[in-house]
Amino acid sequence: MDFSLTDEQELIRRTAREFTDREIVPTARDRSRDHVFDLELVAKLAAQGYLGAIVPREYGGAGLDYRTYGLVVEEVGRGDSSIRTVVSVQTSLVCSVILKFGTEEQKRRYLPRLCSGELLGCFGLTEPDTGSDAANQKTRATKVDGGWRINGAKMWISLGSHAGLALVFAQTDPSLGHRGTACFLVDTDQEGFRPTPLAHKMGLNAVDTSEIALDDVWAADDAVLGTVGQGFKVAMTALDSGRFSVAAGCVGVCQAVLEESVAYAKARVQFDRPIASFQLVQAMIAEMRMRTDAARLLVWRAGWMKDQGLPNTTETSIAKLYASESAVWCANEAIQVHGGAGYADDHPVERHFRDVRVTTLYEGTSQIQKLIIGRAETGINALVPS
């Protein structure tokens, strides 16, 4: 693996950083305070090519490899995790699996509109009683003439209230367990699809998160993504891509709070000298830098393996686990460096801490990532009852 970036990657990274500093950072605090999901900003993301970064140009995407995509996501995440969530959901959870499992007609129908931002997508896997146990879907799909009727509920669905397309995972035959799961491409513009925005979240206040009720929702036969029974594989493939994106965004948070801590420590004076001269403050900053670099290299490794077509589920889990835990740690330490000032949203470290906390929970908790890594090392699946 070459650690250097190509001229094109350097340009894309610099462009993403400039875009983030110009379009995302200036309004991040107010959007979070006011719980505003800015669709105009989403349109600007689309215009940059960020909503379909890894989709080939023939389907309207930017045609980037994963490592380059990771650079973009890191920069967007450095500015605002809420906006990074839009990129992650649209590109990694929705576009990537339509690209891999979709028919040519499905790709032509959905991908150009998703990449352009004309259509937003959401990923309907999690349910009120189904989180880490993703194979145990309570939502049911019943076969009828010409298609399927879907009934159930989904929970914690990013973009759920604004998506025109929902990837809905449902059980078609409970006796088959996860082998009965299917993924349906669902048009949300129907009476039975009822999203309700979730309020009072700890963070990610500038992006829509919803609960979705599904009451006789219709999906035609040609709306199955992949095949009936392949839904669990579709979900795990999406999560492999999504975890990479989350990890890259967490590196961005690490970088953001490191930069904020250095600037504040050099400007803040106590005992007649900047607190950056205090040994314990430097120790915190040094640890932030170390964790940021380590997380970034793990993300780059996972991206490189994806680009080489190598199996990478374990390496992606390692990157997601380490980067998310490091981002929470770095954001917490950044508040400590800022002292009382870090406890208010006058400084962005407070928002970064609230926003990044969820990354150790969604798309596989830290504990689930450890079980994935442990399974790879021991050959024993701890998720399967003995």
C-alpha positions as a LaTeX table, in Angstrom:
\begin{tabular}{lrrr}
\hline
Residue & $x$ (\AA) & $y$ (\AA) & $z$ (\AA) \\
\hline
Met1 & 0.00 & 0.00 & 0.00 \\
Asp2 & 1.29 & 3.45 & $-0.97$ \\
Phe3 & 0.70 & 6.03 & 1.76 \\
Ser4 & 1.16 & 8.95 & $-0.61$ \\
Leu5 & $-1.81$ & 10.52 & $-2.35$ \\
Thr6 & $-1.97$ & 11.08 & $-6.08$ \\
Asp7 & $-2.23$ & 14.61 & $-7.44$ \\
Glu8 & $-5.90$ & 13.94 & $-8.18$ \\
Gln9 & $-6.55$ & 12.73 & $-4.63$ \\
Glu10 & $-4.78$ & 15.78 & $-3.19$ \\
Leu11 & $-6.96$ & 18.02 & $-5.37$ \\
Ile12 & $-10.17$ & 16.22 & $-4.36$ \\
Arg13 & $-9.18$ & 16.39 & $-0.71$ \\
Arg14 & $-8.34$ & 20.08 & $-0.90$ \\
Thr15 & $-11.57$ & 20.83 & $-2.76$ \\
Ala16 & $-13.59$ & 18.95 & $-0.13$ \\
Arg17 & $-11.84$ & 20.87 & 2.65 \\
Glu18 & $-12.51$ & 24.21 & 0.98 \\
Phe19 & $-16.15$ & 23.28 & 0.34 \\
Thr20 & $-16.57$ & 22.23 & 3.98 \\
Asp21 & $-15.02$ & 25.43 & 5.32 \\
Arg22 & $-17.09$ & 27.59 & 2.97 \\
Glu23 & $-20.48$ & 25.86 & 2.96 \\
Ile24 & $-20.75$ & 23.64 & 6.04 \\
Val25 & $-18.74$ & 25.06 & 8.95 \\
Pro26 & $-20.20$ & 28.61 & 9.05 \\
Thr27 & $-23.78$ & 27.40 & 9.62 \\
Ala28 & $-23.11$ & 24.21 & 11.59 \\
Arg29 & $-23.78$ & 25.67 & 15.04 \\
Asp30 & $-27.03$ & 27.35 & 14.08 \\
Arg31 & $-28.33$ & 24.33 & 12.18 \\
Ser32 & $-27.66$ & 22.19 & 15.24 \\
Arg33 & $-29.20$ & 24.72 & 17.63 \\
Asp34 & $-32.33$ & 25.13 & 15.52 \\
His35 & $-32.64$ & 21.49 & 14.41 \\
Val36 & $-32.56$ & 22.49 & 10.74 \\
Phe37 & $-32.07$ & 19.91 & 8.00 \\
Asp38 & $-30.85$ & 22.16 & 5.21 \\
Leu39 & $-31.99$ & 20.75 & 1.86 \\
Glu40 & $-30.22$ & 23.57 & 0.00 \\
Leu41 & $-26.95$ & 22.39 & 1.52 \\
Val42 & $-27.81$ & 18.82 & 0.48 \\
Ala43 & $-28.23$ & 20.10 & $-3.07$ \\
Lys44 & $-24.75$ & 21.65 & $-2.86$ \\
Leu45 & $-23.35$ & 18.29 & $-1.73$ \\
Ala46 & $-24.94$ & 16.71 & $-4.79$ \\
Ala47 & $-23.50$ & 19.38 & $-7.07$ \\
Gln48 & $-20.03$ & 18.51 & $-5.73$ \\
Gly49 & $-20.61$ & 14.85 & $-6.62$ \\
Tyr50 & $-20.56$ & 13.72 & $-2.99$ \\
Leu51 & $-23.92$ & 11.92 & $-2.95$ \\
Gly52 & $-22.77$ & 9.29 & $-5.41$ \\
Ala53 & $-19.03$ & 9.45 & $-4.99$ \\
Ile54 & $-18.35$ & 5.74 & $-5.55$ \\
Val55 & $-20.98$ & 5.26 & $-8.27$ \\
Pro56 & $-19.53$ & 4.92 & $-11.81$ \\
Arg57 & $-19.99$ & 7.91 & $-14.10$ \\
Glu58 & $-22.23$ & 5.92 & $-16.42$ \\
Tyr59 & $-24.86$ & 5.96 & $-13.67$ \\
Gly60 & $-24.35$ & 9.62 & $-12.77$ \\
Gly61 & $-21.77$ & 9.20 & $-10.02$ \\
Ala62 & $-18.30$ & 10.65 & $-9.49$ \\
Gly63 & $-16.57$ & 7.29 & $-10.09$ \\
Leu64 & $-14.22$ & 7.62 & $-7.10$ \\
Asp65 & $-12.43$ & 4.70 & $-5.49$ \\
Tyr66 & $-13.06$ & 4.03 & $-1.81$ \\
Arg67 & $-9.86$ & 5.57 & $-0.53$ \\
Thr68 & $-10.61$ & 8.84 & $-2.31$ \\
Tyr69 & $-14.21$ & 8.67 & $-1.13$ \\
Gly70 & $-12.85$ & 8.33 & 2.40 \\
Leu71 & $-10.90$ & 11.58 & 1.99 \\
Val72 & $-14.10$ & 13.40 & 1.03 \\
Val73 & $-16.08$ & 11.92 & 3.92 \\
Glu74 & $-13.31$ & 12.82 & 6.38 \\
Glu75 & $-13.40$ & 16.46 & 5.32 \\
Val76 & $-17.20$ & 16.66 & 5.44 \\
Gly77 & $-17.15$ & 14.96 & 8.85 \\
Arg78 & $-14.58$ & 17.48 & 10.05 \\
Gly79 & $-17.19$ & 20.15 & 9.46 \\
Asp80 & $-20.42$ & 18.52 & 10.61 \\
Ser81 & $-21.35$ & 14.93 & 11.36 \\
Ser82 & $-24.99$ & 15.63 & 10.51 \\
Ile83 & $-24.04$ & 16.52 & 6.95 \\
Arg84 & $-21.60$ & 13.59 & 6.79 \\
Thr85 & $-24.54$ & 11.36 & 7.67 \\
Val86 & $-26.33$ & 12.45 & 4.50 \\
Val87 & $-23.32$ & 11.45 & 2.40 \\
Ser88 & $-22.92$ & 8.14 & 4.24 \\
Val89 & $-26.54$ & 7.08 & 3.96 \\
Gln90 & $-27.02$ & 8.14 & 0.35 \\
Thr91 & $-23.72$ & 6.80 & $-0.96$ \\
Ser92 & $-22.74$ & 3.88 & 1.27 \\
Leu93 & $-26.03$ & 2.42 & 2.46 \\
Val94 & $-28.25$ & 3.07 & $-0.55$ \\
Cys95 & $-26.24$ & 3.60 & $-3.74$ \\
Ser96 & $-23.58$ & 0.96 & $-3.05$ \\
Val97 & $-26.04$ & $-1.93$ & $-2.75$ \\
Ile98 & $-28.20$ & $-0.86$ & $-5.68$ \\
Leu99 & $-24.96$ & $-0.82$ & $-7.66$ \\
Lys100 & $-23.99$ & $-4.30$ & $-6.46$ \\
Phe101 & $-27.33$ & $-6.13$ & $-6.32$ \\
Gly102 & $-29.60$ & $-4.11$ & $-8.59$ \\
Thr103 & $-30.78$ & $-5.10$ & $-12.03$ \\
Glu104 & $-29.70$ & $-2.88$ & $-14.89$ \\
Glu105 & $-33.17$ & $-1.36$ & $-14.94$ \\
Gln106 & $-33.01$ & $-0.62$ & $-11.20$ \\
Lys107 & $-29.60$ & 0.98 & $-11.57$ \\
Arg108 & $-30.73$ & 3.17 & $-14.47$ \\
Arg109 & $-33.93$ & 4.12 & $-12.69$ \\
Tyr110 & $-32.51$ & 5.09 & $-9.31$ \\
Leu111 & $-28.77$ & 5.79 & $-9.32$ \\
Pro112 & $-28.70$ & 8.94 & $-11.51$ \\
Arg113 & $-31.47$ & 10.51 & $-9.42$ \\
Leu114 & $-29.77$ & 9.56 & $-6.16$ \\
Cys115 & $-26.41$ & 10.91 & $-7.30$ \\
Ser116 & $-27.94$ & 14.20 & $-8.47$ \\
Gly117 & $-29.84$ & 14.69 & $-5.22$ \\
Glu118 & $-33.17$ & 14.67 & $-7.04$ \\
Leu119 & $-34.01$ & 11.64 & $-4.90$ \\
Leu120 & $-32.94$ & 10.95 & $-1.33$ \\
Gly121 & $-32.79$ & 7.41 & $-0.03$ \\
Cys122 & $-33.01$ & 5.79 & 3.39 \\
Phe123 & $-31.95$ & 2.42 & 4.78 \\
Gly124 & $-34.77$ & 0.65 & 6.61 \\
Leu125 & $-33.11$ & $-2.13$ & 8.59 \\
Thr126 & $-33.33$ & $-1.24$ & 12.30 \\
Glu127 & $-36.63$ & $-1.84$ & 14.10 \\
Pro128 & $-37.96$ & $-0.91$ & 17.55 \\
Asp129 & $-37.08$ & $-4.42$ & 18.81 \\
Thr130 & $-34.35$ & $-5.28$ & 16.31 \\
Gly131 & $-30.98$ & $-3.52$ & 16.52 \\
Ser132 & $-27.85$ & $-5.63$ & 16.75 \\
Asp133 & $-29.91$ & $-8.76$ & 15.98 \\
Ala134 & $-30.44$ & $-7.59$ & 12.41 \\
Ala135 & $-31.42$ & $-11.04$ & 11.14 \\
Asn136 & $-34.48$ & $-11.10$ & 13.38 \\
Gln137 & $-36.76$ & $-8.88$ & 11.32 \\
Lys138 & $-40.30$ & $-8.40$ & 12.64 \\
Thr139 & $-41.44$ & $-6.52$ & 9.54 \\
Arg140 & $-43.31$ & $-8.91$ & 7.26 \\
Ala141 & $-43.67$ & $-9.01$ & 3.47 \\
Thr142 & $-46.61$ & $-11.02$ & 2.15 \\
Lys143 & $-46.76$ & $-12.14$ & $-1.48$ \\
Val144 & $-49.80$ & $-10.95$ & $-3.43$ \\
Asp145 & $-50.60$ & $-10.74$ & $-7.14$ \\
Gly146 & $-47.93$ & $-8.68$ & $-8.87$ \\
Gly147 & $-45.93$ & $-7.82$ & $-5.79$ \\
Trp148 & $-45.74$ & $-7.66$ & $-2.00$ \\
Arg149 & $-47.55$ & $-6.06$ & 0.91 \\
Ile150 & $-45.23$ & $-4.95$ & 3.72 \\
Asn151 & $-46.27$ & $-4.37$ & 7.33 \\
Gly152 & $-44.15$ & $-3.42$ & 10.31 \\
Ala153 & $-42.08$ & $-0.57$ & 11.71 \\
Lys154 & $-38.57$ & 0.81 & 11.37 \\
Met155 & $-36.67$ & 2.90 & 13.91 \\
Trp156 & $-33.74$ & 5.35 & 13.90 \\
Ile157 & $-33.88$ & 5.80 & 10.13 \\
Ser158 & $-31.70$ & 8.65 & 8.88 \\
Leu159 & $-33.38$ & 10.71 & 6.13 \\
Gly160 & $-36.57$ & 8.73 & 6.72 \\
Ser161 & $-38.88$ & 11.75 & 6.53 \\
His162 & $-37.29$ & 13.18 & 3.37 \\
Ala163 & $-36.47$ & 10.04 & 1.38 \\
Gly164 & $-38.33$ & 9.32 & $-1.82$ \\
Leu165 & $-36.85$ & 5.82 & $-1.91$ \\
Ala166 & $-36.60$ & 3.46 & 1.05 \\
Leu167 & $-34.64$ & 0.23 & 1.18 \\
Val168 & $-36.96$ & $-1.79$ & 3.41 \\
Phe169 & $-35.84$ & $-5.13$ & 4.84 \\
Ala170 & $-38.63$ & $-7.57$ & 5.65 \\
Gln171 & $-39.10$ & $-11.23$ & 6.47 \\
Thr172 & $-40.96$ & $-13.21$ & 3.79 \\
Asp173 & $-40.93$ & $-16.57$ & 5.59 \\
Pro174 & $-40.18$ & $-16.66$ & 9.34 \\
Ser175 & $-39.45$ & $-20.40$ & 9.20 \\
Leu176 & $-36.34$ & $-19.66$ & 7.11 \\
Gly177 & $-34.75$ & $-17.25$ & 9.59 \\
His178 & $-32.38$ & $-14.78$ & 7.94 \\
Arg179 & $-32.64$ & $-16.77$ & 4.69 \\
Gly180 & $-36.19$ & $-15.54$ & 4.35 \\
Thr181 & $-35.27$ & $-11.85$ & 4.45 \\
Ala182 & $-35.68$ & $-9.69$ & 1.37 \\
Cys183 & $-34.80$ & $-6.09$ & 0.58 \\
Phe184 & $-37.45$ & $-4.03$ & $-1.23$ \\
Leu185 & $-37.04$ & $-0.76$ & $-3.12$ \\
Val186 & $-40.05$ & 1.08 & $-1.76$ \\
Asp187 & $-41.62$ & 4.25 & $-3.11$ \\
Thr188 & $-42.29$ & 6.38 & $-0.02$ \\
Asp189 & $-45.02$ & 8.40 & $-1.74$ \\
Gln190 & $-47.84$ & 6.09 & $-0.67$ \\
Glu191 & $-50.36$ & 6.30 & 2.12 \\
Gly192 & $-49.06$ & 3.33 & 4.10 \\
Phe193 & $-45.53$ & 4.74 & 4.45 \\
Arg194 & $-45.71$ & 7.01 & 7.50 \\
Pro195 & $-42.50$ & 8.55 & 8.88 \\
Thr196 & $-42.40$ & 10.42 & 12.19 \\
Pro197 & $-39.34$ & 12.56 & 12.98 \\
Leu198 & $-37.63$ & 11.64 & 16.24 \\
Ala199 & $-37.09$ & 14.57 & 18.58 \\
His200 & $-34.90$ & 15.11 & 21.64 \\
Lys201 & $-31.81$ & 13.38 & 20.27 \\
Met202 & $-28.49$ & 13.93 & 22.02 \\
Gly203 & $-26.84$ & 14.96 & 18.77 \\
Leu204 & $-27.08$ & 14.94 & 14.97 \\
Asn205 & $-29.76$ & 17.59 & 15.33 \\
Ala206 & $-29.19$ & 18.93 & 11.82 \\
Val207 & $-30.19$ & 15.74 & 10.04 \\
Asp208 & $-33.53$ & 13.98 & 9.90 \\
Thr209 & $-33.94$ & 10.79 & 11.94 \\
Ser210 & $-37.32$ & 9.07 & 11.89 \\
Glu211 & $-39.46$ & 6.20 & 12.98 \\
Ile212 & $-41.40$ & 4.69 & 10.07 \\
Ala213 & $-44.72$ & 2.87 & 10.24 \\
Leu214 & $-45.39$ & 0.49 & 7.34 \\
Asp215 & $-49.06$ & $-0.31$ & 6.80 \\
Asp216 & $-49.76$ & $-2.42$ & 3.72 \\
Val217 & $-46.94$ & $-0.71$ & 1.86 \\
Trp218 & $-46.77$ & $-1.85$ & $-1.74$ \\
Ala219 & $-43.69$ & $-3.14$ & $-3.55$ \\
Ala220 & $-43.93$ & $-4.61$ & $-7.05$ \\
Asp221 & $-42.20$ & $-7.86$ & $-7.97$ \\
Asp222 & $-39.48$ & $-5.92$ & $-9.78$ \\
Ala223 & $-38.81$ & $-3.88$ & $-6.61$ \\
Val224 & $-36.93$ & $-6.73$ & $-4.91$ \\
Leu225 & $-33.23$ & $-5.84$ & $-4.63$ \\
Gly226 & $-31.27$ & $-8.98$ & $-5.38$ \\
Thr227 & $-33.43$ & $-12.02$ & $-4.74$ \\
Val228 & $-35.92$ & $-13.02$ & $-2.08$ \\
Gly229 & $-33.83$ & $-14.57$ & 0.68 \\
Gln230 & $-30.81$ & $-12.44$ & $-0.13$ \\
Gly231 & $-31.86$ & $-9.51$ & 2.06 \\
Phe232 & $-29.52$ & $-10.27$ & 4.94 \\
Lys233 & $-26.56$ & $-10.40$ & 2.54 \\
Val234 & $-27.67$ & $-7.07$ & 1.04 \\
Ala235 & $-27.81$ & $-5.55$ & 4.54 \\
Met236 & $-24.38$ & $-6.82$ & 5.57 \\
Thr237 & $-22.85$ & $-5.61$ & 2.31 \\
Ala238 & $-24.35$ & $-2.17$ & 2.88 \\
Leu239 & $-23.00$ & $-2.10$ & 6.42 \\
Asp240 & $-19.50$ & $-2.96$ & 5.20 \\
Ser241 & $-19.66$ & 0.17 & 3.07 \\
Gly242 & $-21.45$ & 2.23 & 5.70 \\
Arg243 & $-18.98$ & 1.36 & 8.44 \\
Phe244 & $-16.15$ & 2.56 & 6.24 \\
Ser245 & $-17.92$ & 5.87 & 5.71 \\
Val246 & $-18.65$ & 6.28 & 9.43 \\
Ala247 & $-15.02$ & 5.53 & 10.25 \\
Ala248 & $-13.78$ & 8.12 & 7.75 \\
Gly249 & $-16.17$ & 10.70 & 9.17 \\
Cys250 & $-14.91$ & 9.94 & 12.68 \\
Val251 & $-11.36$ & 10.64 & 11.53 \\
Gly252 & $-12.70$ & 14.02 & 10.45 \\
Val253 & $-14.07$ & 14.63 & 13.95 \\
Cys254 & $-10.71$ & 13.66 & 15.46 \\
Gln255 & $-8.99$ & 16.13 & 13.15 \\
Ala256 & $-11.51$ & 18.87 & 13.88 \\
Val257 & $-11.27$ & 18.69 & 17.67 \\
Leu258 & $-7.48$ & 18.40 & 17.48 \\
Glu259 & $-7.27$ & 21.59 & 15.43 \\
Glu260 & $-9.70$ & 23.38 & 17.73 \\
Ser261 & $-7.77$ & 22.27 & 20.83 \\
Val262 & $-4.42$ & 23.43 & 19.47 \\
Ala263 & $-5.82$ & 26.84 & 18.50 \\
Tyr264 & $-7.57$ & 27.32 & 21.83 \\
Ala265 & $-4.59$ & 26.15 & 23.90 \\
Lys266 & $-2.30$ & 28.63 & 22.14 \\
Ala267 & $-4.73$ & 31.51 & 22.63 \\
Arg268 & $-5.97$ & 30.79 & 26.18 \\
Val269 & $-3.73$ & 32.33 & 28.86 \\
Gln270 & $-3.57$ & 31.18 & 32.47 \\
Phe271 & $-0.84$ & 31.88 & 35.04 \\
Asp272 & 0.56 & 34.45 & 32.58 \\
Arg273 & 1.23 & 31.96 & 29.81 \\
Pro274 & $-0.71$ & 30.05 & 27.14 \\
Ile275 & $-2.08$ & 26.76 & 28.39 \\
Ala276 & $-0.40$ & 25.13 & 25.39 \\
Ser277 & 2.81 & 25.42 & 27.42 \\
Phe278 & 1.43 & 23.19 & 30.18 \\
Gln279 & 2.76 & 19.65 & 30.03 \\
Leu280 & $-0.58$ & 17.95 & 30.74 \\
Val281 & $-2.32$ & 19.95 & 28.01 \\
Gln282 & 0.39 & 18.95 & 25.56 \\
Ala283 & $-0.05$ & 15.34 & 26.66 \\
Met284 & $-3.76$ & 15.49 & 25.76 \\
Ile285 & $-3.02$ & 17.07 & 22.41 \\
Ala286 & $-0.30$ & 14.53 & 21.67 \\
Glu287 & $-2.71$ & 11.67 & 22.40 \\
Met288 & $-5.33$ & 13.24 & 20.12 \\
Arg289 & $-2.80$ & 13.46 & 17.30 \\
Met290 & $-1.70$ & 9.88 & 17.81 \\
Arg291 & $-5.26$ & 8.52 & 17.75 \\
Thr292 & $-6.16$ & 10.65 & 14.73 \\
Asp293 & $-3.23$ & 9.32 & 12.73 \\
Ala294 & $-3.85$ & 5.71 & 13.75 \\
Ala295 & $-7.56$ & 5.94 & 12.88 \\
Arg296 & $-6.82$ & 7.51 & 9.51 \\
Leu297 & $-4.34$ & 4.78 & 8.60 \\
Leu298 & $-6.84$ & 2.06 & 9.53 \\
Val299 & $-9.45$ & 3.74 & 7.32 \\
Trp300 & $-6.97$ & 4.01 & 4.45 \\
Arg301 & $-6.13$ & 0.30 & 4.81 \\
Ala302 & $-9.79$ & $-0.67$ & 4.68 \\
Gly303 & $-10.33$ & 1.57 & 1.66 \\
Trp304 & $-7.30$ & 0.16 & $-0.12$ \\
Met305 & $-8.56$ & $-3.39$ & 0.46 \\
Lys306 & $-11.99$ & $-2.48$ & $-0.90$ \\
Asp307 & $-10.38$ & $-0.97$ & $-3.99$ \\
Gln308 & $-8.30$ & $-4.13$ & $-4.50$ \\
Gly309 & $-11.40$ & $-6.31$ & $-4.27$ \\
Leu310 & $-10.03$ & $-8.09$ & $-1.19$ \\
Pro311 & $-12.20$ & $-9.41$ & 1.66 \\
Asn312 & $-12.28$ & $-6.57$ & 4.17 \\
Thr313 & $-15.14$ & $-7.08$ & 6.63 \\
Thr314 & $-12.74$ & $-7.52$ & 9.55 \\
Glu315 & $-10.50$ & $-4.63$ & 8.58 \\
Thr316 & $-13.51$ & $-2.37$ & 8.07 \\
Ser317 & $-14.81$ & $-3.34$ & 11.51 \\
Ile318 & $-11.41$ & $-2.57$ & 13.02 \\
Ala319 & $-11.42$ & 0.85 & 11.35 \\
Lys320 & $-14.97$ & 1.61 & 12.45 \\
Leu321 & $-14.35$ & 0.45 & 16.02 \\
Tyr322 & $-11.09$ & 2.32 & 16.49 \\
Ala323 & $-12.08$ & 5.51 & 14.68 \\
Ser324 & $-15.45$ & 5.87 & 16.43 \\
Glu325 & $-14.06$ & 5.19 & 19.90 \\
Ser326 & $-11.13$ & 7.53 & 19.20 \\
Ala327 & $-13.43$ & 10.30 & 17.99 \\
Val328 & $-15.50$ & 10.08 & 21.18 \\
Trp329 & $-12.31$ & 10.12 & 23.26 \\
Cys330 & $-10.76$ & 13.02 & 21.35 \\
Ala331 & $-13.94$ & 15.10 & 21.51 \\
Asn332 & $-14.18$ & 14.50 & 25.24 \\
Glu333 & $-10.55$ & 15.49 & 25.75 \\
Ala334 & $-11.06$ & 18.57 & 23.59 \\
Ile335 & $-13.79$ & 19.74 & 25.96 \\
Gln336 & $-11.33$ & 19.23 & 28.81 \\
Val337 & $-8.71$ & 21.35 & 27.03 \\
His338 & $-11.30$ & 24.08 & 26.52 \\
Gly339 & $-12.41$ & 23.92 & 30.15 \\
Gly340 & $-15.75$ & 25.56 & 30.89 \\
Ala341 & $-15.78$ & 27.16 & 27.44 \\
Gly342 & $-15.94$ & 23.69 & 25.89 \\
Tyr343 & $-19.21$ & 22.93 & 27.67 \\
Ala344 & $-21.10$ & 25.55 & 25.65 \\
Asp345 & $-21.70$ & 25.57 & 21.92 \\
Asp346 & $-19.72$ & 28.79 & 21.40 \\
His347 & $-16.94$ & 26.33 & 20.53 \\
Pro348 & $-17.61$ & 23.44 & 18.10 \\
Val349 & $-16.07$ & 20.77 & 20.34 \\
Glu350 & $-19.34$ & 20.56 & 22.31 \\
Arg351 & $-21.32$ & 19.81 & 19.13 \\
His352 & $-18.71$ & 17.34 & 17.88 \\
Phe353 & $-18.92$ & 15.43 & 21.17 \\
Arg354 & $-22.73$ & 15.18 & 21.06 \\
Asp355 & $-22.79$ & 14.29 & 17.37 \\
Val356 & $-20.07$ & 11.66 & 17.38 \\
Arg357 & $-21.30$ & 9.71 & 20.41 \\
Val358 & $-23.80$ & 7.77 & 18.31 \\
Thr359 & $-21.09$ & 6.41 & 16.00 \\
Thr360 & $-20.21$ & 3.77 & 18.60 \\
Leu361 & $-23.84$ & 2.60 & 18.42 \\
Tyr362 & $-25.14$ & 2.63 & 14.85 \\
Glu363 & $-24.09$ & 0.43 & 11.96 \\
Gly364 & $-22.94$ & $-2.09$ & 14.52 \\
Thr365 & $-22.11$ & $-1.17$ & 18.12 \\
Ser366 & $-18.50$ & $-1.25$ & 19.31 \\
Gln367 & $-19.34$ & $-4.54$ & 20.97 \\
Ile368 & $-20.63$ & $-6.03$ & 17.70 \\
Gln369 & $-17.44$ & $-4.90$ & 15.95 \\
Lys370 & $-15.40$ & $-6.71$ & 18.60 \\
Leu371 & $-17.40$ & $-9.88$ & 18.01 \\
Ile372 & $-16.78$ & $-9.61$ & 14.26 \\
Ile373 & $-13.06$ & $-9.21$ & 14.91 \\
Gly374 & $-13.07$ & $-12.00$ & 17.49 \\
Arg375 & $-14.84$ & $-14.33$ & 15.06 \\
Ala376 & $-12.15$ & $-13.65$ & 12.46 \\
Glu377 & $-9.40$ & $-14.47$ & 14.93 \\
Thr378 & $-10.91$ & $-17.55$ & 16.57 \\
Gly379 & $-13.17$ & $-18.95$ & 13.88 \\
Ile380 & $-15.96$ & $-19.09$ & 16.48 \\
Asn381 & $-19.14$ & $-17.04$ & 15.98 \\
Ala382 & $-20.12$ & $-15.68$ & 19.40 \\
Leu383 & $-23.39$ & $-14.35$ & 17.95 \\
Val384 & $-24.70$ & $-17.88$ & 17.40 \\
Pro385 & $-26.05$ & $-19.58$ & 20.55 \\
Ser386 & $-24.17$ & $-22.76$ & 21.44 \\
\hline
\end{tabular}
